[in-house]
Amino acid sequence: MAAPNAERFRDAVKSMTDTGFQKEIVVRVLKKLLKTYDDNWEHIEADNYSVLVDLICADDDSNPKERQKKRAEKKNLDSDHCNKKLRIKERGQKPKSSINGSSKRELAEVPHQQKTEAIEGKTIGTQLKKQSSHVMKEPKVERTTIGESSSALVLKNQDNHTFETPLAVMCPTVLGHSRHDGHEDAHLISGVLRASDEKLKGVLVACEGQMANACSSQAIVRRKDICTDFEVPLSSSAQGKLSFSFNSSLANGFDFHMPDIESVCKAMEARCLTTYKILEPNFSFMKLLNDTFQCILDLGSGSDEASAAFSGGLQNNYSNMQITQNQLPMSVKRQYHDINDITKGEERVRIPIVNGVEDGVFPPPFHYIPHNITFQDAYINLSLARIGDENCCSGCFGDCLAEPLPCACATETGGEFAYTRDGLLKEEFLDACISERREPLKHPHFYCTVCPIERMKMDENSAKPDDCKGHPIKKFIKECWRKCGCARNCGNRVVQRGITRNLQVFLTPGKKGWGLRSAEKLPRGAFICEYVGEILTNSELYERNNQMTSRAKHTYPVVLDHDWGTEGVLKDEEALCLDGTFYGNVARFINHRCFDGNIIDIGVEIETPDHHYYHVAFFTTREVHAFEELTWDYGIDFDDVNHPVKAFKCHCGSQFCRDTSRISRSKNRALVLR
Ligand SMILES: C[S@@+](CC[C@H](N)C(=O)[O-])C[C@H]1O[C@@H](n2cnc3c(N)ncnc32)[C@H](O)[C@@H]1O
């Protein structure tokens, strides 16, 4: 039998006031509730008075505007009230009387957000009671100057008026030191956020650490009144820690206890899942902290890591290529990649990162993509209608290479397929391709009317671009594709099947940064991988290079120029290239070797019968030992003073190295080579 109403009223009020709610508010809200529910105590007592708690949380006299505002704030803030609600839930108080779950749900108008917070908050319970209000709004980052000439980042909340407590995110060694080391890039990262709770006046967040090769120095600011209560060691690779400090001098004697980090992580992961809808199954709050920390370091130090973290690339050789220079691989310390498989499952084989990672050194971050993807404006006509009978073998079946006579798909390669039945390039075909690269003068060239490469090299003082330097006419491989009748495993489909070799990304012992190698012995003519990246137009490439700061890396995308000779005057919006800087595959790790690299690039026609767009594939030029580095000739002319860009000091080690007398060049332009 249920208790009398007066007793139930007393119990409800006691329960709420025990939690910290003010008695008069509780009484007022409870009376309203009883009226609304027609004295139905079961609904009120259900779920530890959750309806009552919610209404108290939402209550702000009877001003609907104010209430609305408060509700909006609650979306972003854990208010003190709501934390009290958590405490009630955590105490596990049982309602005085049971109630049917469904009717309870129908009647209890608990705002969704509050329900969410209740669930998330369980782990934190009373410990986090007032502290969590700072983390909810996305801060706006602005540069400013704080104190002794420290360049600073200020994390500004867009809605400052809703907070009261100063929250400072500051660098390192900040605490307890009195000066910075005088470097201009010393940084203090400070933010002012305000908590909803009047009493809580001193939660500070500080981040501490350093990157091994980062050029940043660290801000050192005297904050005598801060005591560090709580440190979160970040991963060893980040070599840093976040310190959450409570400033007792500002806290008005309020009793604040730092929760343990596991609880915070669990609660934040739950919050990210429910509130922010971060659905990544392996989401880790600790990783988020690490990433945040890394960004702060990168941005705060003004180091190249931040601006060029998404840099990488190569250089081209002979005529049609260039690539992305990458000077930061050694210094990036954050673990962005899966060291067991840099492709993150995108390829048929796993490609591990070896050497270096054990010392906390990782390749620069980039998005791994197994196939080229258009950045924005590049137009590629992939229509089936364009593939005529002469460009496909619709009558074939099974393996075209097993047929007694070559089909239409062999026409491009002079009536002979480029591949052997073993999936290697035929000797004669490979020899001819190597000769095109190494002895270009022996081969015919075509000359653009107006060369997109020369246009790109123009500076503001040039009236018109230089004459085209000529593009050697190159052999193509043509593979069977969708309109062909053969099978997926047809021998004339090698590149499109993707990487099959046992490759590794490894830190080279010399000064070249990361490189690519094979963990197995490779025969001559073996397909290694495609050069995969974003498909850019010449205009986009130009734009991209201009946006790079002078300290950032240059990009050296592979120019798809094999067909420029047949296209009349090619506009910048039409000329295409591949850029693996931000989105790319393992080819972005292949280093340059003058002249005698053990792999070469060959254009491959797959989906498009014209050669305006095509694939760039790498094949071995000779037998390659297991664990020998894979290198190709980017085609850099290190002595060409007209090149607007200084490439890099070549450490290829080849006896044919062309980088013997270099002239310093330092303009921020794409290096386009032939
Ligand atoms: C496409 S990336 C190759 C991967 C790069 N090593 C990395 O760590 O990401 C091209 C950059 O590697 C470096 N590199 C490649 N070949 C080199 C060589 N022969 N000598 C010195 N540096 C080289 C240069 O910094 C160049 O800009």
The ligand as an SDF file (V2000), in Angstrom:
LIG
                    3D

 27 29  0  0  0  0  0  0  0  0999 V2000
   57.2330   11.7030  -52.6570 C   0  0  0  0  0  0  0  0  0  0  0  0
   58.1560   12.0810  -51.3070 S   0  0  0  0  0  0  0  0  0  0  0  0
   58.9070   10.5520  -51.0430 C   0  0  0  0  0  0  0  0  0  0  0  0
   58.6150   10.1120  -49.6740 C   0  0  0  0  0  0  0  0  0  0  0  0
   59.3310   10.9200  -48.6560 C   0  0  0  0  0  0  0  0  0  0  0  0
   60.6980   10.4720  -48.5160 N   0  0  0  0  0  0  0  0  0  0  0  0
   58.6140   10.8570  -47.3360 C   0  0  0  0  0  0  0  0  0  0  0  0
   59.2630   10.6910  -46.3120 O   0  0  0  0  0  0  0  0  0  0  0  0
   57.3970   11.0440  -47.2980 O   0  0  0  0  0  0  0  0  0  0  0  0
   59.3960   13.0530  -52.0530 C   0  0  0  0  0  0  0  0  0  0  0  0
   60.2730   13.6910  -51.0400 C   0  0  0  0  0  0  0  0  0  0  0  0
   61.1510   12.7250  -50.4860 O   0  0  0  0  0  0  0  0  0  0  0  0
   62.4370   13.2560  -50.3640 C   0  0  0  0  0  0  0  0  0  0  0  0
   63.2950   12.5860  -51.3220 N   0  0  0  0  0  0  0  0  0  0  0  0
   62.9200   11.7390  -52.2900 C   0  0  0  0  0  0  0  0  0  0  0  0
   63.9620   11.3040  -52.9700 N   0  0  0  0  0  0  0  0  0  0  0  0
   65.0390   11.8630  -52.4150 C   0  0  0  0  0  0  0  0  0  0  0  0
   66.4160   11.8060  -52.7030 C   0  0  0  0  0  0  0  0  0  0  0  0
   66.8990   11.0820  -53.6790 N   0  0  0  0  0  0  0  0  0  0  0  0
   67.2380   12.5370  -51.9400 N   0  0  0  0  0  0  0  0  0  0  0  0
   66.7680   13.2840  -50.9470 C   0  0  0  0  0  0  0  0  0  0  0  0
   65.4780   13.3950  -50.6260 N   0  0  0  0  0  0  0  0  0  0  0  0
   64.6150   12.6800  -51.3600 C   0  0  0  0  0  0  0  0  0  0  0  0
   62.3520   14.7050  -50.7410 C   0  0  0  0  0  0  0  0  0  0  0  0
   62.0830   15.4350  -49.5760 O   0  0  0  0  0  0  0  0  0  0  0  0
   61.1610   14.7470  -51.6390 C   0  0  0  0  0  0  0  0  0  0  0  0
   60.5590   15.9840  -51.6460 O   0  0  0  0  0  0  0  0  0  0  0  0
  1  2  1  0
  2  3  1  0
  2 10  1  0
  3  4  1  0
  4  5  1  0
  5  6  1  0
  5  7  1  0
  7  8  2  0
  7  9  1  0
 10 11  1  0
 11 12  1  0
 11 26  1  0
 12 13  1  0
 13 14  1  0
 13 24  1  0
 14 15  1  0
 14 23  1  0
 15 16  2  0
 16 17  1  0
 17 18  1  0
 17 23  2  0
 18 19  1  0
 18 20  2  0
 20 21  1  0
 21 22  2  0
 22 23  1  0
 24 25  1  0
 24 26  1  0
 26 27  1  0
M  CHG  2   2   1   9  -1
M  END
$$$$
